């Protein structure tokens, strides 16, 4: 998942402000390391799942579901294959809001089951007495308000004619529509038969066995198969008025017909990205790599569902300038999907690796200058995230964090993304790129289709990279990077020389100079975002009007530039930008943009709060539950 898409941290995640605006961080004082997790990933205990996989583990899920758009629910069965320890009597599953109708063994004989007390974050444990069964069949339906699923009316789609459904499972939302062991450490193969209404196409994060569907009563049945074990949060579905266009021999894009031309043009380099990634870290192991560009309410920038990345339409900028998000989700095909964090405490194993890998793909395709700008912006994001997390001694600035009693979403800040990437860049600097690349390629091979823990990664480093070189390990200071707060002194900061000119131009304009029109024309999106973000948070109305008029910021089609501008406008209570703000907040539901802007508004007292309440009353019904739950904490 792209953090560009996922941070819930509002203003302090106004991710693309210039480095000049970032206060210097004091170095973290040494802190007592956390107790390291178990070294064997399969033994790692997941506090965000009720499952007891050492006793009874789900190995395969077989879904047979009908999408009820009228009732806004999925209805049908889930058959689970189990691996049992000797003497196992029960299996414990995760469930949140599911309506369980019956549970039987493979022969249709009823089994006893109980649904335990519900936790606000985790849902309730579903315990099934097996009586020797190694396959159970659960008849059920999802709740209409199941957080993973968003049911869109035709008016919320591009075509405005047909309804739409999509899911978002990470971190622990899939238990709202699939009864299984919803833990990233319990990898499962799966199949599905999905009945969709006539005129709508179903797609999933798996091999399509019936691309055109099979006619059945009430619609068409689509069949899917994932024969590689995946973490359950990666089971994803979408149903809508969808068309497909190839982008290469093994790549393509799904989206609504009315936006396909622009979407396919924007994503023309996807096949090249796959080739670049393979040259770095080995073969792509999932068959096809397709994308689904969703309606605007999708809450994230992207989600790395195997074989079918889900993406926000806000990346369709008209100039191919925001495709680093695609590189990020593609990189997850190795880091996250192939090798997966065993628990959410080690989310950085997914995202830190992926940010590093994403930047290497961008460097390979678009050059070192482009990659340096992206890495430098990430460095700024990291410093702001550290400040938001309580400064360099804040416990949530660790890579391996304590999420006891918390929603795993609390750990999905810029820390695991950008600090994790900085850690890997620091190792690369010490051992050299050639040696580091060889190690990473071997790492993905050794742990393919397996969960991983921080301690497991450190053990692998010691065996396959350090090879007994304790001086090297001490120089990198691996334990401090992973288990202690703050940013170590040896952290590698990739600096963009291009930003020196941009920062100088921003300073000159803020002091009363002319808008740098010619420079703006030549700048990339990263440079333009840097310029707007580097402007002082307090500017006169005259200066704001000048920069808006010069660059058309209020009407920007590039979502990153528009977001940076609206943050500046809100900070100055700039009334002429309010119509643009309203259109932006009601026209898309990407949490990375929506949450910070509402927090900024709320921080502006009566002026901003009245605007926030008015806009949120319109936009809240349009947002996915992930975005609503975040903004609900701000707008009262």
N, C-alpha and C positions, 0 to 999 in steps of 0.2 A: 504494500500500500504506500502510496506517495504521501509523505508527511506534508508536502505542499498541500496535500488534501486533508490532513487528518488532525492537525493540532487543535485542541479545544481551548487554547490559552489566549485568545482574543488579542487585545491591544498589544500586549507584550510579545505577541507572536506576529506583529505587523511586519512580517518576515523580511521584507526587502529594504529596510532603511539603510542608509549609507553608514559606512564604518565610522565616519566622523562623528556620528551621533551616538556611538556606543561607548559607554564609560569603560575605562580600563578595569579589569577584574584583578583583585588581589589574589595571589596564589593561595590555593587551599592548604591549610595546615594539615599535616599527616593525621589521619583519623584511624581509629581501630577498624581493621577490616571486618566485613560481615563474615558470618560463618559460610563457608563455601558450600554450594549445593552438592548433592551426590554426584559422583563422577560418572556413573553409568546413566545415560539419558533415559533408558527404559525404566529405571528405578526412581526417577525424579517424581516427587509428589506434587500434583497440581492442585493448589488450593482453590482454583476456580472451577473445579469439576467435582461432582459427587461420585464419580466413577471409582471403582476399585479394580483397576485392570490387572493387578497381580492375581486376583481371584477369578474374575471373569472379564474378558476383553472382547470388545466388538472388533471383528476383522473385516466384515463386509456389510454393506447396507444396500438393500434392494427396495427402491421406492416405486409405488404405483399410486399416483395422485392425480386428482382432477382439480383444475383451477376454477374455483367458483367466484367469478367476478361480481356477481350480485351480492353474495354473502361475504365477500372479501376474505376468503379462507381457502386453504388447500385441504382437500378431503381424500382419504384413501388409506393406504397401508404402508408400513415400513417393516420389511423382514430383515432381521439382523442375524448374521452368523457369528457364533461366539467361540472363543478359545478358552477352555476352562482349566483351572488348576485342579489337582486331585481333591475330591471332596467338596467342590464348589456347589453350593445349593441355590445361590441367588446371583443375579446380575443387577447392578445399579447403573441407571441411565440418568442423563440430564434432561430436564423438561421445564419449560417456562410458558405457562398459559395454554398448554396443549389440552385438548378435550379428548381423553382416552375413552374409547368405546369398548374395546375388548382386547385381550392378549391371549394368543393361543400358541401351541407348538406347531411344528411343520405339518402335523396330521390334522390340525384343526381342533385339537383338544384344548379346552380352556385352561389357563394358568392363573394362579392367584397373583395379584399385584397390589401395591400400595403406593400412594403418592404422599410424600412427607411434607413437613412444614416448609413454606416458601420463604426464601430470602429475596430481598429487593433486587439484588444483583444477580444471584445465581439461579433463581427459580427454585424448583423443588426436586428432590430425588425421586425417581421412579424405580421402585424395587420390584423385581419379578422373581417369583419362586419357580425354579426351572424344572424340578422333577426329572432331571436328566436331560432336558432338551438342550440341544446345541444350536438350534435355530428357533427364533420366536417371531411371531407376526403380530404387529401392533396395528389395530384399526383405530384411527384417530382423525382429528381435524385441528388445524391451527386456529388460534384465536384471531378475531378480526383486527385486534390491535397488536398482533405479533410484531415485535420491533424489527425483525430482519426483513420483513416484507413491506413494500410500499405499493399500494394499489392506486393507479393514477386514472383520473377521468380523462376522456378525450381532450378536454380543454387544456390539460397539463402536458400534452404531447405536441410534437412539431406539426403533425398532420391534422390534429384537431378533430379527427373522425372516429378513432377507435381507442379503447382503453389500453392500459399497459400495466404490467407487473414486473418488478425486479426485486432481487434480494441483495442484502449486504450482511455477510455472516461474521466477519471479524469484529471483535475478538470472540465473544461468547453469545452471539445473537442467533446462531442457527438452531439452538435448542428451542426457539420459539416456533419452528416449523418442521423440525426433524427430531424424533426421539432417538438419541444415540448418546455415546460417550463423547461429549463436546469438549475435548481436550486436545491441544495441538500435539501432545505426545502419543496419542492413541490413533495412529494412522490406519486408514480404512480404504479398501477398494469399494466401488459402488456402481450400481446401475440404476436406471430410472425409466419409467414409462409415465409420461405426462400428457394428460388430455387437456387440450386448449380449445377454446371456442373457435368455430369456423371463421376463417378470415384472419386469424392471429397465428403467428409462428412462435414456437418455443425453442429456446436455445439454452444450453447448459455448459458448465465447465468440464466437458468430457467429449469423447468421440461421439459424433452424431451417427447413429445407425440408420435412421430414417429421416433424412434431411427435409423431405416434403411432407412427412407425416402420413399416417394411415387413417382413412375415414372410419369413424366410429360414431355411435349415437351421441349427438350433442357437440360434435366437433371433430378434431383430428388428434391422433395419438402419436407422440414423438418418443423415440427410444434413444437412450444414451448409455455409454459404458466408459467407466474409468478403471482400467485394469492395473493401475499403479497405485500403491497405497499413499493416500494424502491425508493431511490434517483435516478434520471435519469442517473447519471454518471455510475451507476452500470449495465446498459444494455450493454452487451458485446457479440461479435460474433467472431467466427473463422471458416474458411473453408479450408480444406486441405486433404492430404492423411493421415487420422487419424485412429488409432486403439485404442482399449480400453482394460485395464486389471484391474480386481477388486483388491483392496488392503484389503478389509474387507467387512462386510455385507452392509455398506452404504458408503463406500469410494472406490475410484478407480482413475486411471490415464489414460488420453488420450495423445498420442504423435505419432510421425511418427513411422512406423513399424521397421525401422532400428535401432532405439535407444530405443525401448521399454524395452528390457531386462535389460539394465543398469539403466534405469529410474525407473522401478518398484522395482528393488532391492534397490535403493537409498531411496525410499519413503515407505519402508516397515512398518514404525512406525506410519503412518498417522492415522490409526484407533485408536491406543493407545492415540494419541494426542487428538482426539475428546473426548474420554472417560475421559481423564484427565481434559480437559476444562469443561466438563459437571459437574464433581465432584466439581469444583471450583465455577462456577457461573450459574448453571442451564442448562436446556435442550437445545440442539442444535435444532433450530426451522425451519430449511430450508430443511428438508428431507435428501437429499444426500449431501455429501461433496466430490467432485471430484476435480482433478487438471488437467490442460492442460499445459504440458511443451512445450513451443513454440520454434520456430527457434531462432537462436542467435541474431537476430536484435531486439527482444523485448527490449524496452528501460528501463524497470524497473526490479527489482529483483522479485517482485510479485505484483499482483493486486487482491484484495479480492472480485472479482465478485461473487455474491451469487450462491451457489451450485457448482461453477466452478472457483476455483482460477486459474488465469493465472500466470505462473512462467517461469523464465529464465532458459535456460539449463546450465547456469554457476553454478547452485547449484548442478549439478551432478558431484560430486568430486571423486566418487569411494570409499568413506569411510564413507558416511553418516554424514559428519562433518558439513555440512552447512544447516541442516534441521531446524535450528531456524527460518529461513525465512518462512517455512511452518507453524510453530507455530504462527508466527506473522500474517500471512494471515488468518489462522483459527480463531485466537482471534478476528479478525475483524467481524466475524459472530455475535459477541455480540456488540463490540465497533466499530461503523462505519456503519455496515449494519443494525443491530437491532436498535441501538440508534445512530443517525447521526447528525453531526454538521449542524445546520440550515443554516449557511453561512460559507464562507471560512475564515473569520476572526477568527473563532473558530475551525480551523483545528485540534488544539491540543486535542479537545474532542474526535476525532477519534483516533489520533495517540499516544498521551500520554497514554491514557487508554490501547491501544493495546500493546505498548512496555512493560508496566507494566504486563499485562496479559500474553504476550508471555513469559516473564521471569519466571512467576509462572508455566506455562506449562513445560518449560525446567527444572525447579527445580523439579517438580513432577516426570518427567520421567528420568532425567539424574543426579539429585543430586544437592546439594547446591553449590558444588565447580564449576560445569559447569555454573550454573546460575550466580554465583558471577563473574566469568571471563567475561561473556557477559555483565553484568551490569557495570563492571569496564571499559570495552572498551567503552561502551556508555557514561560513565562519561567523558572520554577523548574526545570523539566526541563533547559532549556538550560544553566543554570549548573552543574547537577550533571554534565551531559555534558562540559562543559569541564573540570571538575575531574578527571573520570575519564580524559579524553584527555591528561592531563599538565599541566593548567593553561593559562593564557592564552597561553603560548608553544608549546604542543604543536602539532606539525605537522598532526595530524588535526582541529584546530579550524578549519582553513581550509574554505571551501566547496568549492573545486576542490582535491581531495586527490590525493596520490601513492599509487597502489595497486599499484605495481610489485612483482611476486612475491607478491602477496597475493590472498586470496579477496575478491571485491567485497563480500561480506557484512560485511567488516571496516569498511567505510565507512557501513554502515547504522545509525548511531547517531542520537541526537537532534540532532546538529549540522546536517546538511543540512535537517532538518525545521524546527527552531525558529530557528536562526541565519538560514536562508534566508528564513523568514517575517518575522523582525525586519528583515532587509535591505529587503524589499519595503515594510514598514510605514514604514521610514525614508524611502524614496523618496516614498511617499505623503504623508508629513508635509511634505516640502520642496516638492512640486509641487502639492499639493492633491488631494483625492479625485476631483473631477470630471475633472481633466486626467489623472490616473493611470488611472482606469477607462477612459477613451477610449483611452489608450495600450494598455492590456492587451487590450482587445477587438480593436484593430488588430493587436497582436502575434500573437494566436491565429489571426487570419485570414491574416496574411502567411506564417506558418510551419506552417499546417495540414498534417497528415500528413507532416511532415518531422522529421528529427533536428535537434538543436540542441547547440551547445557554449557554454561560459561566454563565450568570446570573441565568438561570434556574437551572444549576447544583449547583451553590452556594445556591440557595433557597432550593434545595432538601437536601443539606448537613445540612443546618440549621434545617430543619424540621425533618429529619430522622436519622441524626447522632449526631449533636451537641445537639439537643433537648433543646435549651435554655441555654446551657453551654457556656456563653460568654467568660469565661476565656480560655476554650479550643480553641474556634474559634480565640481568640486573640493570643494564643500561636502559633498556626499554621500560622496565618497571611494570611488568604486566599486571601484577596483583593490584598495584595502586590504580592503574587505569580501570580495572573492572570493578573493584570492590570498595574504592574510596571515592569521596565526593570531589567536586571541582575538576579543573582542567590541569593536568600535569604540565610542568615547565617545559618538557621536551615535545609538547604537541606541535605538529607541523601545521603552519598556516600558509596555505597557498594564496599568494597575493597577485592580484591582477594589475598590471601596469596601466591598462586602459582606464581603470577607475581613477587614477591620479588626475587625468585630464577632466573626467566627468566631475569629480569633486571640486576641482578648481572652477569649473563653469558654474556649478551650483552656488558656490560661495560668491562668485562675482555677480550672479543674478540677484541673489538675496540682498546684496549690498546696493542694488539699484541699477545694475547693468542691464543690457539688452538681452532678450531671450536668445539663446544660441541656436538659431534656426538651422543654419547649415550643418552644424555639428549633430543636431537632432536627426536630421535626414540620414546621416551616415551611421548613426548609432544602432546597435543591436537592441533587442528588447531588454536584455540585462543592463545595458548602459542607460537606457531610458528610465527603467525602474530605479536604478541607482541615483540618477539625477533627481527625480521627484522625491525619492525617499531621503535624499541628503539635504533637501531644503529645510530651513529651520521650522520647528513646529509652530512658531509664531511669526506670521507674515501679515503685512497690511492687506486690506481688501484690494488695493490698487495692484500690488504685486501678484496676488492670487488671480485677479482678473487678467493680468498680462500673460501669465504662464498658461492659463486655461485657453485664452484666445489664440496664443501662439501655436499651441500643440493640440488643440481640440480635445483636452483631457476629459471633459464631461461627457463627450460623445465617443470616447475610445472604444473600439471593438476588442482590443487586446485586454483581457480580464486582469492580467497582472499589473499593467500600467494604470488601468482604471481604479483598481483597488488601492494602489499606492496614492493616487490623486485624492480619492475620497477620504482616506485616512488623514491626509493633510488638510483637506477642506473641513472635515468635522472638527479637527483640533483647533481650527480658527473660527468655528461657527459661521462658516461662509454660506450664507443663505442661497446665493445663485446656484450652488451645487446640489441643493436638496432634491430637486426633481431628478437629477441623474442618480443620486443616492437611492431614491425610492424605486426607480426603475431597475437598478442593479439588484437591490435586495428582494424585489418581488419577481425578478426575471430568472433567478437561479437560486439553488439551495446548497451550494458548495460551502461546507462548514468553515473552511479555511478563510473564505471571504466574509461570510455572513456573521460568524461569531465575533470576530474582532471589531467589525463596524458597529454592531449593537453595543459592545462594551465601550467603544469610543463615544458613542452617542450618550450612553448612560452616565459616563464620566463628565459630561458637559452640563450637569445640573438640569434645571427646569427646561432650558432650551432644547437640549438633546433628548431628555427623557420623554417629553411630549411627542417629539418626532418618532422616537423608538416605539412608543406604545401604538401610535397610529399606524406605522408601517407594519409592525409585527402582527397587529390584528388582521391585516390583509394577507401577510405572507406565511404566517404559521401553518395554516391548513395545507400549504403547498409544499412544506418541507418534509423530508424523511425524519423518522423518529430520532435518528442520531443527531441531526441538527437541532431539532426541537428541544431535545433533552438538554443540550448545551445552552441554547439561548434562553430557555425557561429559567435558568439560574441567574440570568442577568436582568431580563425585562420583567418587572414585577407589576 
